[in-house]
Amino acid sequence: MQTLFEDRAKNRSIVGSGISMVFSNKRYILWFWLLNLALAVMGTSAFRASAHSILDHSLYSQRLVQGFDLSVFVELLARPEFGPLSAVGVPAFSFAAVFFLFTALFLPGFFAGYGSTYRLPREDFFRACGRNLWRFIRLMIIAGIVMGIVAGILFGINGAVAKKATESTNEVLPFTLRMIGLFVIFLVMTTLRIWFDLAEADVVLNDQRGVRKSLAAGFRHTFRSLGRLLSSYVFATIFAAIILVGGILFWERFVPSAGVVRAYIVSQLMLLLLLIPRFWQRGMAVSYWQQKMLIPVVAVSDMIPSEPVPVAAVPEPATVIPETIAPGQGS
């Protein structure tokens, strides 16, 4: 019975097991959304202060309240009262870097929670975060370098192909080739994302000190099961696109231009829901790791036979009876 259960677990869809991990750990999504919101509020504080000093005393701001007028917004940024753009941009980039550090800090705890068969205690969560912080920073730096180089090369090739296609008499050909190129770039970048997600899962769940070993294992398994992993990730991306398009359509139809509070609520709800596909993909990576990359540990009890091995009986040596000397036969 146990063997049958293990076989079913191994053959279970990583899409279904990944979403079950997400809903079993819903608090992670809420925490990440609150972290994102708090850092966004602090990062845009300088912009809000500069904008309030101008818009609170001008009727011209109605063109931003009743809708979004790009020309008014550009004029707002160009006014001397607004101050230099660096005073607004530096806090935003600084808190973006802080968000990167917090992501590297908390993601190991998320992976540990997804890989656990029980509700991970707070102590174990933060222990996993601290233990894998430097490992995740190294992984993210390597991922940024690799993805940046590959994306730059692919976008350069796509632009060159589309530019060459303009010499053709077919007017639709440049647009068609550009869209095909963008789709290929999406598939390649998703494949790289799968590679580094599997490496992150292996670093945490296998407690792998050597990042290179996890990168090598993730690379092997990415291309060994590329069809299964890529289709699962693309499915989650389509789900995210449906959320985004549905949220925009809902906003356009039910949120008036002057409804600032309703627009804020709808936008934050969209951001919260868009976190689900991101965590879902990481849940898929953990599910695949458990099925294909987990090294089974053999229990000691399995190596000890349940029944004692019979030992062959060794015959005892016969008792030696000393010879008795008959009386009168002595020397």
JORAJO-V651523 format. One record per residue. N is the residue number from 1. RES is the residue in one letter. PHI is phi as a letter, one per 40 degrees, with the letter a starting at -180 (NA if undefined). PSI is psi in radians with two decimals (NA if undefined). Layout:
n: [N,N]
res: [RES,RES]
phi: [PHI,PHI]
psi: [PSI,PSI]
This chain:
n: [1,2,3,4,5,6,7,8,9,10,11,12,13,14,15,16,17,18,19,20,21,22,23,24,25,26,27,28,29,30,31,32,33,34,35,36,37,38,39,40,41,42,43,44,45,46,47,48,49,50,51,52,53,54,55,56,57,58,59,60,61,62,63,64,65,66,67,68,69,70,71,72,73,74,75,76,77,78,79,80,81,82,83,84,85,86,87,88,89,90,91,92,93,94,95,96,97,98,99,100,101,102,103,104,105,106,107,108,109,110,111,112,113,114,115,116,117,118,119,120,121,122,123,124,125,126,127,128,129,130,131,132,133,134,135,136,137,138,139,140,141,142,143,144,145,146,147,148,149,150,151,152,153,154,155,156,157,158,159,160,161,162,163,164,165,166,167,168,169,170,171,172,173,174,175,176,177,178,179,180,181,182,183,184,185,186,187,188,189,190,191,192,193,194,195,196,197,198,199,200,201,202,203,204,205,206,207,208,209,210,211,212,213,214,215,216,217,218,219,220,221,222,223,224,225,226,227,228,229,230,231,232,233,234,235,236,237,238,239,240,241,242,243,244,245,246,247,248,249,250,251,252,253,254,255,256,257,258,259,260,261,262,263,264,265,266,267,268,269,270,271,272,273,274,275,276,277,278,279,280,281,282,283,284,285,286,287,288,289,290,291,292,293,294,295,296,297,298,299,300,301,302,303,304,305,306,307,308,309,310,311,312,313,314,315,316,317,318,319,320,321,322,323,324,325,326,327,328,329,330,331]
res: [M,Q,T,L,F,E,D,R,A,K,N,R,S,I,V,G,S,G,I,S,M,V,F,S,N,K,R,Y,I,L,W,F,W,L,L,N,L,A,L,A,V,M,G,T,S,A,F,R,A,S,A,H,S,I,L,D,H,S,L,Y,S,Q,R,L,V,Q,G,F,D,L,S,V,F,V,E,L,L,A,R,P,E,F,G,P,L,S,A,V,G,V,P,A,F,S,F,A,A,V,F,F,L,F,T,A,L,F,L,P,G,F,F,A,G,Y,G,S,T,Y,R,L,P,R,E,D,F,F,R,A,C,G,R,N,L,W,R,F,I,R,L,M,I,I,A,G,I,V,M,G,I,V,A,G,I,L,F,G,I,N,G,A,V,A,K,K,A,T,E,S,T,N,E,V,L,P,F,T,L,R,M,I,G,L,F,V,I,F,L,V,M,T,T,L,R,I,W,F,D,L,A,E,A,D,V,V,L,N,D,Q,R,G,V,R,K,S,L,A,A,G,F,R,H,T,F,R,S,L,G,R,L,L,S,S,Y,V,F,A,T,I,F,A,A,I,I,L,V,G,G,I,L,F,W,E,R,F,V,P,S,A,G,V,V,R,A,Y,I,V,S,Q,L,M,L,L,L,L,L,I,P,R,F,W,Q,R,G,M,A,V,S,Y,W,Q,Q,K,M,L,I,P,V,V,A,V,S,D,M,I,P,S,E,P,V,P,V,A,A,V,P,E,P,A,T,V,I,P,E,T,I,A,P,G,Q,G,S]
phi: [NA,c,c,c,c,c,c,c,c,c,c,c,c,c,c,c,c,c,c,c,c,c,c,c,b,c,c,c,c,c,c,c,c,c,c,c,c,c,c,c,c,c,c,c,c,c,c,c,c,c,c,c,c,b,c,c,b,a,c,c,c,c,c,c,c,c,i,b,b,c,c,c,c,c,c,c,c,c,c,c,c,c,g,c,c,c,c,c,c,c,c,c,c,c,c,c,c,c,c,c,c,c,c,c,c,c,d,d,c,c,c,c,c,c,c,c,c,b,c,c,c,c,c,c,c,c,c,c,c,c,c,b,c,c,c,c,c,c,c,c,c,c,c,c,c,c,c,c,c,c,c,c,c,c,c,c,c,c,c,c,c,c,c,c,c,c,c,c,c,c,c,c,c,d,c,c,c,c,c,c,c,c,c,c,c,c,c,c,c,c,c,c,c,c,d,c,c,c,c,c,c,c,c,c,c,c,f,c,c,c,c,c,c,c,c,c,c,c,c,c,c,c,c,c,b,c,c,c,c,c,c,c,c,c,c,c,c,c,c,c,c,c,c,c,c,c,c,c,c,c,c,c,c,b,b,c,c,c,c,c,c,c,c,c,c,c,c,c,c,c,c,c,c,c,c,c,c,c,c,c,c,c,c,c,c,c,c,c,c,c,c,b,b,c,c,c,b,c,c,c,c,c,c,c,c,c,b,c,c,c,b,c,c,c,c,c,c,c,c,c,c,c,c,c,c,c,c,g,b,c,c]
psi: [-0.73,-0.69,-0.69,-0.71,-0.71,-0.66,-0.72,-0.66,-0.64,-0.61,0.05,2.53,2.34,-0.36,-0.84,-0.76,-0.56,-0.75,-0.53,-0.61,-0.68,-0.83,-0.37,-0.31,0.91,-0.44,-0.48,-0.70,-0.75,-0.75,-0.77,-0.66,-0.74,-0.69,-0.78,-0.75,-0.77,-0.78,-0.59,-0.70,-0.76,-0.62,-0.48,0.15,-0.70,-0.68,-0.73,-0.72,-0.75,-0.68,-0.70,-0.65,-0.37,-0.85,-0.44,-0.25,0.45,2.31,-0.23,-0.34,-0.26,-0.44,-0.20,-0.47,-0.75,-0.02,-2.94,1.98,2.00,-0.66,-0.66,-0.69,-0.75,-0.68,-0.62,-0.77,-0.47,-0.21,2.50,-0.46,-0.40,-0.48,3.06,2.57,-0.43,-0.55,-0.41,-0.64,-0.61,-0.83,-0.66,-0.81,-0.59,-0.79,-0.40,-0.68,-0.65,-0.69,-0.66,-0.75,-0.73,-0.62,-0.79,-0.50,-0.76,-0.37,-0.68,-0.64,-0.64,-0.78,-0.71,-0.67,-0.69,-0.62,-0.13,2.56,0.02,2.98,2.02,2.17,2.75,-0.64,-0.75,-0.60,-0.91,-0.47,-0.74,-0.63,-0.87,-0.62,-0.55,0.20,-0.93,-0.59,-0.75,-0.60,-0.75,-0.74,-0.73,-0.63,-0.78,-0.74,-0.72,-0.72,-0.85,-0.84,-0.65,-0.77,-0.82,-0.75,-0.72,-0.75,-0.79,-0.73,-0.61,-0.76,-0.74,-0.73,-0.69,-0.69,-0.76,-0.64,-0.69,-0.57,-0.33,-0.33,-0.21,2.76,-0.25,1.99,-0.42,-0.33,-0.80,-0.76,-0.72,-0.79,-0.63,-0.73,-0.71,-0.72,-0.71,-0.65,-0.71,-0.71,-0.71,-0.75,-0.72,-0.78,-0.58,-0.66,-0.74,-0.65,-0.71,-0.76,-0.86,-0.49,-0.74,-0.65,-0.71,-0.74,-0.69,-0.64,-0.75,-0.93,-0.48,0.01,0.91,2.01,-0.66,1.90,-0.59,-0.62,-0.73,-0.66,-0.72,-0.74,-0.74,-0.67,-0.79,-0.84,-0.47,-0.82,-0.26,-0.63,0.76,-0.74,-0.78,-0.79,-0.77,-0.74,-0.64,-0.76,-0.70,-0.65,-0.76,-0.61,-0.69,-0.68,-0.72,-0.68,-0.65,-0.73,-0.77,-0.85,-0.74,-0.69,-0.70,-0.75,-0.70,-0.73,-0.81,-0.55,-0.64,-0.15,1.99,2.89,-0.63,-0.05,1.32,-0.74,-0.79,-0.65,-0.68,-0.74,-0.78,-0.74,-0.74,-0.60,-0.68,-0.77,-0.66,-0.77,-0.54,-0.26,-0.42,-0.85,-0.60,-0.80,-0.51,-0.76,-0.66,-0.59,-0.65,-0.70,-0.73,-0.73,-0.74,-0.69,-0.73,-0.55,-0.64,-0.46,-0.15,2.25,2.00,2.44,2.15,2.14,2.61,-0.59,-0.46,-0.34,-0.20,2.18,2.48,-0.53,2.48,2.45,2.20,2.39,2.27,2.36,2.31,2.12,2.39,2.54,2.53,2.53,2.22,2.11,2.09,2.56,2.45,2.45,2.16,2.52,2.39,-0.08,0.05,2.91,NA]
